[in-house]
């Protein structure tokens, strides 16, 4: 018997583009702010890596992970109290 998988609750920042369907349970909700940040970061991460000699061959999974790490850092920064 396999062990049950534990799903971590990740702060996704809410809707990237709030509108009529803003309920988290609504399948029409669309992209989260975390996904939007990650997508924007991913395009830049791929560009930086593509400019390197290695290219992106075999690196997409790692680059996607880096993009979400950057998105999580952006979401965390938004919650900080500014002086």
Secondary structure, DSSP 8 states (H G I E B T S, - for coil): -------------SBSS--S---TT-GGG--BHHHHHHHHHHHHHHHHHHHSTT-STT-HHHHHHHHHHHHHHHHHHHHS---
